Amino acid sequence: MKSIINFSLFALLTLTVFSCKDKAASAADATEAAAASDGTKFTVAPESAKITWEGSKPAGKHVGTINITSGELTVKDGAVSAGSFIIDMNSIIVTDLAGDEKLSLEEHLKGTGTEGADDFFSATKFPTGKFEIISVTPSTEAGANAIVKGNLTLKDIAKEVSIPATITVTGDMVAVTSNPFSINRTDWGINYASKISLKRSEINL
């Protein structure tokens, strides 16, 4: 096993609803299996693997992080061919607030309080998420050299997503950094403030 030098995702989490004209496309159900891990394995170093998120609302925005606790990438013929990562949903941190406001928003996003336990990620019931790579193909998008297609599991619901990313493989090191990408959070049962069918919220990774 070798260590991954860096793995990062940039997530934009919309905290409130928008009109239906802004609705993100729904993600397809996860029907394809993860890619076979045939090659050299690189393990994730938790201290250098993280999701950074930005949450917007009408009155402003908030920022924070979520930890990736474990995972690995497989490199074959000098390119990433497979991989999977475990996301610690109880590690959601808000970095632009302090005191009671910080704790209140973190509790709300985790869904760990008595009220609103199912508002967002329901981390007590679903403490981890997962991302499993299906395929990695070249990208024509600016600022990315690869499209990473995979199954994203949140709240035990698996959906297929495609992430534009920059992947660098150099000797004993692999670095992966994603571009922002949009998903409809209600596909994963994250239904806070989305009871009306003509409204939605979204997560962007």
FENURDA-V190409 format. One record per residue. N is the residue number from 0. RES is the residue in one letter. SS is DSSP state (H for helix, E for strand, L for the rest). PSI is psi as a letter, one per 20 degrees, with the letter a starting at -180 (NA if undefined). Layout:
# FENURDA-V190409
n: {N;N}
res: {RES;RES}
ss: {SS;SS}
psi: {PSI;PSI}
This chain:
# FENURDA-V190409
n: {0;1;2;3;4;5;6;7;8;9;10;11;12;13;14;15;16;17;18;19;20;21;22;23;24;25;26;27;28;29;30;31;32;33;34;35;36;37;38;39;40;41;42;43;44;45;46;47;48;49;50;51;52;53;54;55;56;57;58;59;60;61;62;63;64;65;66;67;68;69;70;71;72;73;74;75;76;77;78;79;80;81;82;83;84;85;86;87;88;89;90;91;92;93;94;95;96;97;98;99;100;101;102;103;104;105;106;107;108;109;110;111;112;113;114;115;116;117;118;119;120;121;122;123;124;125;126;127;128;129;130;131;132;133;134;135;136;137;138;139;140;141;142;143;144;145;146;147;148;149;150;151;152;153;154;155;156;157;158;159;160;161;162;163;164;165;166;167;168;169;170;171;172;173;174;175;176;177;178;179;180;181;182;183;184;185;186;187;188;189;190;191;192;193;194;195;196;197;198;199;200;201;202;203;204}
res: {M;K;S;I;I;N;F;S;L;F;A;L;L;T;L;T;V;F;S;C;K;D;K;A;A;S;A;A;D;A;T;E;A;A;A;A;S;D;G;T;K;F;T;V;A;P;E;S;A;K;I;T;W;E;G;S;K;P;A;G;K;H;V;G;T;I;N;I;T;S;G;E;L;T;V;K;D;G;A;V;S;A;G;S;F;I;I;D;M;N;S;I;I;V;T;D;L;A;G;D;E;K;L;S;L;E;E;H;L;K;G;T;G;T;E;G;A;D;D;F;F;S;A;T;K;F;P;T;G;K;F;E;I;I;S;V;T;P;S;T;E;A;G;A;N;A;I;V;K;G;N;L;T;L;K;D;I;A;K;E;V;S;I;P;A;T;I;T;V;T;G;D;M;V;A;V;T;S;N;P;F;S;I;N;R;T;D;W;G;I;N;Y;A;S;K;I;S;L;K;R;S;E;I;N;L}
ss: {L;E;E;E;L;E;E;E;E;E;E;E;E;E;L;L;L;E;E;H;H;H;L;L;L;L;L;E;E;L;L;L;L;L;L;L;L;L;L;E;E;E;E;E;L;H;H;H;E;E;E;E;E;E;E;E;E;L;L;E;E;E;E;E;E;E;E;E;E;E;E;E;E;E;E;E;L;L;E;E;E;E;E;E;E;E;E;E;E;E;E;E;E;E;L;L;L;L;H;H;H;H;H;H;H;H;H;H;H;H;L;L;L;L;L;L;L;L;L;L;L;L;L;L;L;L;L;E;E;E;E;E;E;E;E;E;E;E;L;L;L;L;L;L;L;E;E;E;E;E;E;E;E;E;L;L;E;E;E;E;E;E;E;E;E;E;E;E;E;E;L;L;E;E;E;E;E;E;L;L;L;E;E;L;H;H;H;H;L;L;L;L;L;L;L;L;L;L;E;E;L;L;E;E;L}
psi: {q;r;q;p;h;p;p;q;q;o;p;o;o;p;i;r;q;r;r;h;i;j;p;q;q;q;q;q;q;o;i;q;q;q;q;p;m;o;b;p;p;p;q;p;o;h;i;j;o;q;p;p;q;p;p;q;r;h;j;b;r;q;q;a;r;p;q;o;h;r;r;q;q;p;p;p;k;j;q;p;i;r;r;q;q;p;p;n;h;i;j;p;p;p;i;j;r;r;b;h;g;g;h;g;h;g;h;g;h;h;k;i;r;g;q;k;h;j;g;e;i;l;h;g;h;m;i;q;r;q;p;p;p;g;q;p;q;q;q;j;q;p;j;q;j;q;o;o;p;r;o;p;p;p;k;j;p;p;q;p;q;p;p;p;r;p;p;p;o;o;d;j;q;p;p;p;p;q;r;q;q;p;q;o;h;i;h;j;k;n;j;p;k;k;h;p;h;j;q;r;r;q;q;p;NA}
